[in-house]
């Protein structure tokens, strides 16, 4: 099945998304007009992940940003708004991102994010996979950490359903799991950035 690219205002008009939902409000705030609709499910940016990234960008002052499973490109748009000019976003179905990021200078790679292998590091890496791919992403944790120059953030799914994944990460060095707006997120960092990551985690919790 091929996903549909639909406007946020169309979703609101059809009653598929409340105009006061966190996703709609976030899209309005950062200027995202297009989302992906797949088998009746709206794929939009997770508000908790967006807030966490906003705080990380403020704290770490990154100059480069990698957005894996970028979907609508909302997090790449956030990075652009925050002044990051070196951004790459990757998704198998990148049409929504292409529309939302047109003219911003963001490099869009239409490819499988699980197989993407950049030849350089990015200061911040975010991975926002569909829930059915989260375990595969966690199996590739070290490779994702290797892409990051400062920190990485991975969406683990709804917090109440992520207990097994949280336990899987427990005890890992330089990894912190937090709850953000009902979602579980894994924060990974490189040596020298623990204090800043912990400060962001405290603000979110």
TORBA-153476 format. One record per residue (C-alpha): residue number from 1; residue in one letter; x, y, z. Coordinates in Angstrom, 1 decimal. Layout:
! TORBA-153476
+-----+--------+--------+--------+--------+
| num | residu |   east |  north |     up |
+-----+--------+--------+--------+--------+
| NUM |      a |      X |      Y |      Z |
...
+-----+--------+--------+--------+--------+
//
This chain:
! TORBA-153476
+-----+--------+--------+--------+--------+
| num | residu |   east |  north |     up |
+-----+--------+--------+--------+--------+
|   1 |      x |    0.0 |    0.0 |    0.0 |
|   2 |      x |    1.3 |    3.4 |   -1.0 |
|   3 |      x |    0.9 |    6.2 |    1.6 |
|   4 |      x |   -1.2 |    9.3 |    0.9 |
|   5 |      x |    0.2 |   12.8 |    1.4 |
|   6 |      x |   -2.5 |   15.0 |    2.8 |
|   7 |      x |   -2.8 |   18.6 |    4.2 |
|   8 |      x |   -3.1 |   19.1 |    7.9 |
|   9 |      x |   -6.1 |   21.4 |    7.3 |
|  10 |      x |   -7.8 |   18.6 |    5.3 |
|  11 |      x |   -7.3 |   16.2 |    8.2 |
|  12 |      x |   -8.8 |   18.7 |   10.6 |
|  13 |      x |  -11.7 |   19.4 |    8.2 |
|  14 |      x |  -12.5 |   15.7 |    7.9 |
|  15 |      x |  -12.4 |   15.3 |   11.7 |
|  16 |      x |   -9.4 |   13.0 |   11.5 |
|  17 |      x |   -7.3 |   15.4 |   13.6 |
|  18 |      x |   -8.5 |   18.0 |   16.1 |
|  19 |      x |   -7.3 |   21.5 |   15.5 |
|  20 |      x |   -6.3 |   21.5 |   19.2 |
|  21 |      x |   -4.4 |   18.2 |   19.1 |
|  22 |      x |   -0.7 |   18.5 |   20.0 |
|  23 |      x |    0.2 |   17.3 |   16.4 |
|  24 |      x |   -1.9 |   20.0 |   14.7 |
|  25 |      x |   -0.6 |   22.7 |   17.1 |
|  26 |      x |    3.0 |   21.7 |   16.5 |
|  27 |      x |    2.5 |   21.6 |   12.8 |
|  28 |      x |    1.1 |   25.1 |   12.9 |
|  29 |      x |    3.9 |   26.4 |   15.0 |
|  30 |      x |    6.7 |   25.2 |   12.7 |
|  31 |      x |    4.9 |   25.5 |    9.4 |
|  32 |      x |    4.3 |   21.9 |    8.5 |
|  33 |      x |    1.4 |   21.7 |    6.1 |
|  34 |      x |    1.6 |   18.1 |    4.8 |
|  35 |      x |    1.5 |   14.8 |    6.7 |
|  36 |      x |    1.4 |   11.1 |    5.6 |
|  37 |      x |   -1.8 |    9.1 |    5.9 |
|  38 |      x |   -1.2 |    5.4 |    5.8 |
|  39 |      x |   -4.0 |    2.8 |    6.1 |
|  40 |      x |   -6.1 |    5.3 |    8.1 |
|  41 |      x |   -3.3 |    6.3 |   10.5 |
|  42 |      x |   -1.9 |    9.8 |   10.5 |
|  43 |      x |    1.9 |    9.9 |   10.8 |
|  44 |      x |    2.7 |   13.2 |   12.5 |
|  45 |      x |    5.6 |   14.5 |   14.7 |
|  46 |      x |    5.5 |   13.4 |   18.3 |
|  47 |      x |    5.2 |   16.5 |   20.5 |
|  48 |      x |    7.5 |   15.1 |   23.3 |
|  49 |      x |   10.2 |   14.3 |   20.8 |
|  50 |      x |    9.9 |   17.8 |   19.3 |
|  51 |      x |   10.2 |   19.4 |   22.7 |
|  52 |      x |   13.2 |   17.2 |   23.7 |
|  53 |      x |   14.9 |   18.1 |   20.4 |
|  54 |      x |   14.2 |   21.8 |   20.9 |
|  55 |      x |   15.9 |   21.6 |   24.3 |
|  56 |      x |   18.8 |   19.6 |   23.0 |
|  57 |      x |   19.4 |   22.1 |   20.2 |
|  58 |      x |   19.4 |   24.9 |   22.7 |
|  59 |      x |   21.9 |   23.1 |   25.0 |
|  60 |      x |   24.3 |   21.5 |   22.5 |
|  61 |      x |   24.4 |   24.2 |   19.8 |
|  62 |      x |   24.7 |   21.7 |   17.0 |
|  63 |      x |   25.8 |   22.7 |   13.5 |
|  64 |      x |   24.6 |   19.5 |   11.8 |
|  65 |      x |   21.4 |   17.4 |   12.1 |
|  66 |      x |   20.4 |   13.9 |   10.8 |
|  67 |      x |   16.7 |   13.1 |   10.8 |
|  68 |      x |   16.1 |    9.3 |   10.3 |
|  69 |      x |   12.6 |    8.1 |    9.5 |
|  70 |      x |   11.8 |   11.8 |    8.9 |
|  71 |      x |    8.2 |   11.4 |    7.7 |
|  72 |      x |    6.9 |   14.9 |    7.3 |
|  73 |      x |   10.3 |   16.4 |    7.8 |
|  74 |      x |    8.9 |   18.3 |   10.9 |
|  75 |      x |   12.1 |   17.8 |   13.0 |
|  76 |      x |   14.3 |   18.9 |   10.1 |
|  77 |      x |   12.0 |   22.0 |    9.8 |
|  78 |      x |   12.5 |   22.5 |   13.6 |
|  79 |      x |   16.3 |   22.2 |   13.1 |
|  80 |      x |   16.2 |   24.8 |   10.3 |
|  81 |      x |   14.1 |   27.2 |   12.4 |
|  82 |      x |   16.7 |   26.8 |   15.2 |
|  83 |      x |   19.4 |   27.9 |   12.8 |
|  84 |      x |   21.0 |   24.5 |   11.8 |
|  85 |      x |   21.9 |   24.8 |    8.1 |
|  86 |      x |   23.5 |   21.4 |    7.6 |
|  87 |      x |   20.5 |   19.0 |    7.8 |
|  88 |      x |   19.8 |   15.6 |    6.1 |
|  89 |      x |   16.5 |   13.8 |    6.4 |
|  90 |      x |   16.0 |   10.2 |    5.3 |
|  91 |      x |   12.8 |    8.3 |    4.7 |
|  92 |      x |   11.6 |    5.6 |    2.2 |
|  93 |      x |    8.5 |    7.8 |    1.5 |
|  94 |      x |    9.8 |   11.3 |    1.5 |
|  95 |      x |    7.1 |   13.2 |   -0.5 |
|  96 |      x |    5.6 |   15.0 |    2.6 |
|  97 |      x |    9.1 |   16.1 |    3.6 |
|  98 |      x |    9.9 |   17.3 |    0.1 |
|  99 |      x |    6.8 |   19.5 |    0.2 |
| 100 |      x |    7.3 |   20.8 |    3.7 |
| 101 |      x |   11.0 |   21.5 |    3.3 |
| 102 |      x |   11.0 |   22.9 |   -0.2 |
| 103 |      x |   13.4 |   25.8 |   -0.7 |
| 104 |      x |   15.1 |   25.4 |    2.8 |
| 105 |      x |   18.3 |   23.8 |    1.6 |
| 106 |      x |   17.7 |   20.5 |    3.5 |
| 107 |      x |   19.1 |   17.4 |    1.9 |
| 108 |      x |   16.4 |   14.8 |    1.5 |
| 109 |      x |   17.4 |   11.2 |    0.9 |
| 110 |      x |   14.6 |    8.9 |   -0.2 |
| 111 |      x |   16.0 |    5.6 |    1.2 |
| 112 |      x |   15.5 |    3.0 |    3.9 |
| 113 |      x |   16.7 |    4.7 |    7.1 |
| 114 |      x |   17.7 |    1.3 |    8.5 |
| 115 |      x |   20.2 |    0.9 |    5.8 |
| 116 |      x |   21.4 |    4.5 |    5.5 |
| 117 |      x |   25.1 |    4.9 |    6.1 |
| 118 |      x |   26.4 |    8.4 |    6.1 |
| 119 |      x |   30.2 |    9.0 |    5.5 |
| 120 |      x |   30.3 |   11.5 |    8.3 |
| 121 |      x |   28.9 |   12.3 |   11.7 |
| 122 |      x |   26.1 |   14.7 |   12.6 |
| 123 |      x |   26.1 |   16.6 |   15.9 |
| 124 |      x |   22.5 |   15.4 |   16.6 |
| 125 |      x |   20.8 |   12.4 |   15.2 |
| 126 |      x |   17.1 |   11.7 |   15.7 |
| 127 |      x |   15.4 |    8.4 |   14.8 |
| 128 |      x |   11.6 |    8.3 |   14.8 |
| 129 |      x |   10.7 |    4.9 |   13.4 |
| 130 |      x |    7.3 |    3.4 |   13.0 |
| 131 |      x |    6.5 |    1.4 |   16.1 |
| 132 |      x |    6.9 |   -1.9 |   14.2 |
| 133 |      x |   10.6 |   -1.0 |   13.4 |
| 134 |      x |   11.7 |    0.2 |   16.8 |
| 135 |      x |   13.2 |   -3.1 |   17.8 |
| 136 |      x |   15.3 |   -3.2 |   14.6 |
| 137 |      x |   16.5 |    0.3 |   15.4 |
| 138 |      x |   17.5 |   -0.8 |   18.9 |
| 139 |      x |   19.4 |   -3.7 |   17.4 |
| 140 |      x |   21.4 |   -1.2 |   15.4 |
| 141 |      x |   22.0 |    1.1 |   18.4 |
| 142 |      x |   25.8 |    1.2 |   18.2 |
| 143 |      x |   25.7 |    2.2 |   14.5 |
| 144 |      x |   23.3 |    5.0 |   15.3 |
| 145 |      x |   25.5 |    6.2 |   18.1 |
| 146 |      x |   28.4 |    6.2 |   15.7 |
| 147 |      x |   26.6 |    8.6 |   13.4 |
| 148 |      x |   26.3 |   11.1 |   16.3 |
| 149 |      x |   28.9 |   13.6 |   17.1 |
| 150 |      x |   27.2 |   14.8 |   20.3 |
| 151 |      x |   23.9 |   13.1 |   20.9 |
| 152 |      x |   21.1 |   10.9 |   19.5 |
| 153 |      x |   17.5 |   10.6 |   20.4 |
| 154 |      x |   15.4 |    7.5 |   19.5 |
| 155 |      x |   11.6 |    7.1 |   19.8 |
| 156 |      x |   10.8 |    3.9 |   21.6 |
| 157 |      x |    7.0 |    4.0 |   21.4 |
| 158 |      x |    4.2 |    4.8 |   23.9 |
| 159 |      x |    5.7 |    4.7 |   27.4 |
| 160 |      x |    3.1 |    2.3 |   28.7 |
| 161 |      x |    4.0 |   -0.2 |   26.0 |
| 162 |      x |    7.8 |    0.3 |   26.0 |
| 163 |      x |    8.7 |   -1.6 |   29.2 |
| 164 |      x |   10.6 |   -4.4 |   27.4 |
| 165 |      x |   12.6 |   -1.9 |   25.4 |
| 166 |      x |   13.3 |    0.2 |   28.5 |
| 167 |      x |   14.6 |   -2.9 |   30.3 |
| 168 |      x |   16.7 |   -3.7 |   27.3 |
| 169 |      x |   18.5 |   -0.4 |   27.6 |
| 170 |      x |   18.8 |   -0.4 |   31.4 |
| 171 |      x |   22.5 |   -0.4 |   32.4 |
| 172 |      x |   23.8 |    0.7 |   29.0 |
| 173 |      x |   26.6 |    3.3 |   29.2 |
| 174 |      x |   25.7 |    6.8 |   28.1 |
| 175 |      x |   22.0 |    6.0 |   27.6 |
| 176 |      x |   19.1 |    7.6 |   29.5 |
| 177 |      x |   15.4 |    6.7 |   28.9 |
| 178 |      x |   12.8 |    9.4 |   29.6 |
| 179 |      x |    9.1 |    9.9 |   29.3 |
| 180 |      x |    8.0 |   12.8 |   27.2 |
| 181 |      x |    4.3 |   13.5 |   26.6 |
| 182 |      x |    3.5 |    9.8 |   27.1 |
| 183 |      x |    6.2 |    8.6 |   24.8 |
| 184 |      x |    9.4 |    6.8 |   25.8 |
| 185 |      x |   12.6 |    8.3 |   24.3 |
| 186 |      x |   16.2 |    7.0 |   24.5 |
| 187 |      x |   18.8 |    9.7 |   24.9 |
| 188 |      x |   22.4 |    8.7 |   23.8 |
| 189 |      x |   25.4 |   10.9 |   24.2 |
| 190 |      x |   29.1 |   11.0 |   23.5 |
| 191 |      x |   31.8 |   11.5 |   26.2 |
| 192 |      x |   31.7 |   15.1 |   27.5 |
| 193 |      x |   28.0 |   15.7 |   27.1 |
| 194 |      x |   26.4 |   13.8 |   30.0 |
| 195 |      x |   25.7 |   16.9 |   32.2 |
| 196 |      x |   23.9 |   18.6 |   29.3 |
| 197 |      x |   21.8 |   15.5 |   28.5 |
| 198 |      x |   20.9 |   15.0 |   32.1 |
| 199 |      x |   19.8 |   18.6 |   32.4 |
| 200 |      x |   17.5 |   18.2 |   29.4 |
| 201 |      x |   16.2 |   15.0 |   30.9 |
| 202 |      x |   15.3 |   16.7 |   34.1 |
| 203 |      x |   13.4 |   19.5 |   32.3 |
| 204 |      x |   11.4 |   16.9 |   30.4 |
| 205 |      x |   10.5 |   14.8 |   33.5 |
+-----+--------+--------+--------+--------+
//
